[in-house]
């Protein structure tokens, strides 16, 4: 998981969804699970809360932004946030999600929050084989990630590491 900001409501929501998926499906038995952040020392309290409550897997600080660059070095903006979706529909969805979850998730606006994150899968040799790029304001595609994880597990049960 590559997050925009550990204090971000949506990043926390996505991390929690992914954590539940990983734990319910036992994916951490098949995959090395790591959360990538781009900064420390800005919101260490938020980072600690993120790790303790939303994503209890190892954290890695990507000071060179290599993972963010691999995901396209995309930034939140009017085009990325709204695209073809109507602004009214997007704002209603965001309001609904925040108002229904704010008591359990919370968040803040500390740190750089424009560079978007996502989810990446790598093969045993460290080559990226799947990436989901964060879409600001959109629901996290948990089902798609589960389908991808299961496909990778199935492929690895048939393919030897030497042929990857």
C-alpha positions in Angstrom: 0.0 0.0 0.0 1.4 3.4 -1.0 -0.4 6.1 0.9 -0.7 9.8 0.3 -0.8 10.8 4.0 -1.2 8.6 7.0 -3.5 11.2 8.6 -5.7 11.4 5.5 -9.3 10.1 6.1 -9.4 8.4 2.7 -5.9 6.8 3.1 -7.0 5.5 6.5 -10.2 4.2 5.1 -8.3 2.4 2.3 -5.7 1.0 4.7 -8.4 -0.4 7.0 -10.2 -2.0 4.1 -7.0 -3.6 2.9 -6.0 -4.7 6.4 -9.4 -6.4 6.9 -9.0 -8.1 3.5 -5.5 -9.3 4.3 -6.4 -10.6 7.7 -9.7 -12.2 6.6 -8.1 -13.9 3.5 -4.8 -14.7 5.2 -3.0 -12.9 2.4 0.0 -12.1 4.7 0.9 -15.8 4.5 1.4 -15.4 0.7 2.6 -11.8 0.3 5.0 -9.5 2.0 2.7 -6.7 3.1 4.3 -3.2 3.6 2.9 0.3 3.7 4.9 3.0 1.9 4.9 6.6 3.3 6.8 9.5 1.9 7.6 11.5 5.0 8.2 11.2 8.7 8.7 14.0 11.3 5.6 15.9 10.0 2.8 13.9 11.6 4.4 11.1 13.6 1.4 10.9 15.9 -0.8 10.4 12.9 1.6 7.9 11.5 1.6 5.9 14.8 -2.2 6.0 14.9 -2.3 4.9 11.3 -0.1 1.9 12.0 -1.8 0.9 15.3 -5.4 1.3 14.2 -5.6 1.0 10.4 -2.6 -0.9 8.9 -0.7 -3.0 11.5 2.0 -4.1 9.0 5.6 -2.8 8.5 6.0 0.8 7.3 8.6 1.9 4.8 9.6 5.6 4.2 10.2 6.2 0.6 12.2 9.4 0.7 13.1 9.2 -3.0 9.4 8.8 -4.0 10.3 5.8 -6.1 7.0 4.0 -5.4 5.0 7.2 -6.1 6.9 7.7 -9.4 6.2 4.0 -10.3 2.5 4.8 -9.8 2.7 7.8 -12.3 3.7 10.6 -9.9 0.1 11.8 -10.0 -1.2 14.7 -8.0 -4.7 15.4 -6.7 -6.3 18.2 -8.7 -9.6 19.1 -10.3 -9.0 16.7 -13.2 -8.0 13.8 -11.1 -10.5 14.4 -8.4 -13.5 15.0 -10.6 -12.9 13.8 -14.1 -16.1 12.9 -15.8 -18.0 12.4 -12.5 -20.2 15.3 -11.6 -18.9 17.5 -8.8 -22.2 17.3 -6.9 -22.3 13.5 -7.0 -18.6 13.2 -5.9 -19.1 15.7 -3.0 -22.2 13.9 -1.9 -20.4 10.6 -1.8 -17.4 12.1 0.0 -19.7 13.8 2.6 -21.6 10.5 3.1 -18.4 8.5 3.6 -16.8 11.0 6.0 -19.9 11.6 8.0 -20.6 7.9 8.5 -17.1 7.0 9.4 -15.6 10.1 11.1 -16.2 8.8 14.6 -14.2 5.6 13.9 -11.6 6.8 11.4 -10.9 10.5 11.9 -7.9 12.1 10.3 -6.1 15.4 9.8 -4.5 17.5 7.0 -0.8 17.4 8.2 1.9 16.8 5.6 2.0 16.7 1.8 -1.3 15.4 0.5 -1.3 16.0 -3.2 0.8 13.0 -4.5 -1.5 10.1 -4.9 -0.7 6.5 -3.9 -2.1 3.1 -4.6 -1.5 -0.6 -4.3 1.3 -2.6 -5.9 2.1 -6.3 -6.3 5.6 -7.5 -7.1 6.8 -10.9 -8.2 9.5 -12.8 -6.3 12.2 -10.9 -8.2 10.8 -7.5 -7.2 9.3 -6.7 -10.6 5.9 -4.9 -10.4 3.1 -7.1 -11.8 0.0 -5.2 -10.8 -0.8 -1.7 -9.7 -3.9 0.1 -8.6 -3.6 3.8 -8.8 -5.6 5.8 -6.2 -8.6 7.6 -7.5 -9.4 10.5 -5.2 -12.8 10.3 -3.7 -13.6 6.9 -5.2 -14.2 3.7 -3.2 -11.3 1.4 -2.8 -11.6 -1.6 -5.1 -11.2 -4.3 -2.5 -12.8 -7.0 -4.6 -10.5 -6.3 -7.6 -7.5 -6.5 -5.3 -8.7 -9.8 -3.9 -9.2 -11.2 -7.4 -5.6 -10.0 -8.3 -4.1 -11.6 -5.2 -5.9 -14.9 -5.8 -4.8 -14.9 -9.4 -1.1 -14.3 -8.4 -1.4 -17.0 -5.7 -2.8 -19.4 -8.3 -0.1 -18.6 -10.9 2.6 -19.0 -8.3 1.3 -22.4 -7.3 1.9 -23.6 -10.9 4.9 -21.5 -12.0 8.2 -22.1 -10.4 10.2 -19.1 -9.1 12.8 -19.7 -11.8 10.4 -19.0 -14.6 9.0 -15.7 -13.2 
